């Protein structure tokens, strides 16, 4: 049998097709390589939405069509490399998208060949309904009743009062209460979470009535639905409907509350100072990085190591291994220097030189502080293992203008502090200026005035951002003179947070959104936003945008926590709770408000007054 002979014409045609970029002989390993003459890729469908439930998975097929330099177009589906821009939503297997069971989200679908790419947008919408586990005797047809006729009486409308709209929260926060006033005659409710990728509806009673309203707490299943679907995504609208058990008329909340979720889980450990109703004090801690989510902060140390003396102002080494805490309050300055893992003093209590406010060097070898009980009013350094005094920085303080509130930058090169303008104690003083010193090698330079002292105002509590690029600090207003209860740097009513670059003359930027109260605060701006402290990490805010940055800041505040009553202060009146806000650091460079709306940290005891939330990179477990 004679072998088949190929004609010249087919061979020429193959060569021509290859030259035009139409060689279909490429194998799987060649997908994504440059295609000769290709100028454009169109992905189809360009935009689509896939609906899933908690037990289903999104699947979709895509095609790619290429346009070439000679004007012709053809399908290149099998020759391009396929990928998603947001891995948490799903992945591509060749040209097939596969999502995760029970998780929605939005992602780009990319097709790439060499330097040419095309994209599409895919919305995976999670739809789910659930009954609130805390609600009893829910009717089987709750959804039908809450889809009934709209009420004409405005009094039937529920009113949302917490969370405060505009909050950005970490996905692993785990708890975020929804507070609402029920509306007249309503006994059955639908709490809805909705956006382009979320349609989650929860049916509930007023399971936790409080101060004329209701509090709903998403369980872990519902939390996972909304948090995982919306990591780094668009804002999620929270709304409430209410009716009676007969479904007579349905009142809907006017408008909605918008919250968003960051892309990354927050990490690190938080230690804060708690003051109970009877004046008992303790340092509490919470581990954001725990493998198993905690529901409440744990007591770390109380007065058992100080002979009953109050332990309050404290600082943690960055790695979480050491704690230094001042005992006895202002005019005292005795220190507890603690080995965190062993939960025992590194040296006998009060055997070290005194200091009232302290901050650790990033490597934990020393801490800096101020001492109002001696004759040295400068910034002073102490050994991080023995607590021994090792020297000071000349020119930082005098008896009339002592130093207070030091904070050491994460890069180790700068210390911010307050230069007191109206001396009293280092806890309560007036007319503060925000200062900073920087070093080259081992030598500290001359102080730089960042925020000048100003008559009738006080500036205090500077805190370096985790990237050491800017500061956040407090400002409060004096009603008369330069000192008084309203402006003494100690939980002042008008305490307001500002950001500033660490250069002389840099304009301060108000953290307007973080400073603002909620629905029940009305127009009040005297919310005691005090003692800011940073999470030590820089996170990602937006899914699929590696350049997006996010930081977290905590502070104490007397603002309203929805329907919950504030704790009682040990000095009478309202105490403070710990609040947290997201910060976009790149907006500081633009001179615009970098903050998001704040939310309450849910693991604290709401019946105690809580302050001074100090962070570490991790919680050090106890030595067994």
HELIX and SHEET records of a PDB file:
HELIX    1   1 UNK A    8  UNK A   19  1                                  12    
HELIX    2   2 UNK A   28  UNK A   30  5                                   3    
HELIX    3   3 UNK A  142  UNK A  145  1                                   4    
HELIX    4   4 UNK A  154  UNK A  156  5                                   3    
HELIX    5   5 UNK A  171  UNK A  173  5                                   3    
HELIX    6   6 UNK A  220  UNK A  229  1                                  10    
HELIX    7   7 UNK A  485  UNK A  487  5                                   3    
HELIX    8   8 UNK A  512  UNK A  515  1                                   4    
HELIX    9   9 UNK A  519  UNK A  521  5                                   3    
HELIX   10  10 UNK A  586  UNK A  590  1                                   5    
SHEET    1   A 3 UNK A  38  UNK A  44  0                                        
SHEET    2   A 3 UNK A  63  UNK A  68 -1                                        
SHEET    3   A 3 UNK A  73  UNK A  75 -1                                        
SHEET    1   B 4 UNK A  47  UNK A  52  0                                        
SHEET    2   B 4 UNK A 116  UNK A 131  1                                        
SHEET    3   B 4 UNK A 105  UNK A 113 -1                                        
SHEET    4   B 4 UNK A  81  UNK A  84 -1                                        
SHEET    1   C 6 UNK A  47  UNK A  52  0                                        
SHEET    2   C 6 UNK A 116  UNK A 131  1                                        
SHEET    3   C 6 UNK A 198  UNK A 204  1                                        
SHEET    4   C 6 UNK A 188  UNK A 195 -1                                        
SHEET    5   C 6 UNK A 236  UNK A 243 -1                                        
SHEET    6   C 6 UNK A 251  UNK A 252 -1                                        
SHEET    1   D 7 UNK A  47  UNK A  52  0                                        
SHEET    2   D 7 UNK A 116  UNK A 131  1                                        
SHEET    3   D 7 UNK A 198  UNK A 204  1                                        
SHEET    4   D 7 UNK A 188  UNK A 195 -1                                        
SHEET    5   D 7 UNK A 236  UNK A 243 -1                                        
SHEET    6   D 7 UNK A 257  UNK A 261 -1                                        
SHEET    7   D 7 UNK A 167  UNK A 169  1                                        
SHEET    1   E 3 UNK A  59  UNK A  61  0                                        
SHEET    2   E 3 UNK A  96  UNK A  99 -1                                        
SHEET    3   E 3 UNK A  90  UNK A  93 -1                                        
SHEET    1   F 4 UNK A 159  UNK A 162  0                                        
SHEET    2   F 4 UNK A 177  UNK A 181 -1                                        
SHEET    3   F 4 UNK A 213  UNK A 217 -1                                        
SHEET    4   F 4 UNK A 208  UNK A 210 -1                                        
SHEET    1   G 4 UNK A 298  UNK A 301  0                                        
SHEET    2   G 4 UNK A 281  UNK A 287 -1                                        
SHEET    3   G 4 UNK A 269  UNK A 275 -1                                        
SHEET    4   G 4 UNK A 609  UNK A 616 -1                                        
SHEET    1   H 4 UNK A 311  UNK A 316  0                                        
SHEET    2   H 4 UNK A 322  UNK A 327 -1                                        
SHEET    3   H 4 UNK A 334  UNK A 339 -1                                        
SHEET    4   H 4 UNK A 344  UNK A 345 -1                                        
SHEET    1   I 4 UNK A 358  UNK A 360  0                                        
SHEET    2   I 4 UNK A 366  UNK A 369 -1                                        
SHEET    3   I 4 UNK A 379  UNK A 383 -1                                        
SHEET    4   I 4 UNK A 389  UNK A 393 -1                                        
SHEET    1   J 4 UNK A 403  UNK A 408  0                                        
SHEET    2   J 4 UNK A 414  UNK A 419 -1                                        
SHEET    3   J 4 UNK A 433  UNK A 440 -1                                        
SHEET    4   J 4 UNK A 443  UNK A 444 -1                                        
SHEET    1   K 4 UNK A 403  UNK A 408  0                                        
SHEET    2   K 4 UNK A 414  UNK A 419 -1                                        
SHEET    3   K 4 UNK A 433  UNK A 440 -1                                        
SHEET    4   K 4 UNK A 448  UNK A 451 -1                                        
SHEET    1   L 4 UNK A 457  UNK A 464  0                                        
SHEET    2   L 4 UNK A 470  UNK A 477 -1                                        
SHEET    3   L 4 UNK A 496  UNK A 501 -1                                        
SHEET    4   L 4 UNK A 509  UNK A 510 -1                                        
SHEET    1   M 4 UNK A 530  UNK A 534  0                                        
SHEET    2   M 4 UNK A 551  UNK A 557 -1                                        
SHEET    3   M 4 UNK A 577  UNK A 583 -1                                        
SHEET    4   M 4 UNK A 599  UNK A 600 -1                                        
END                                                                             
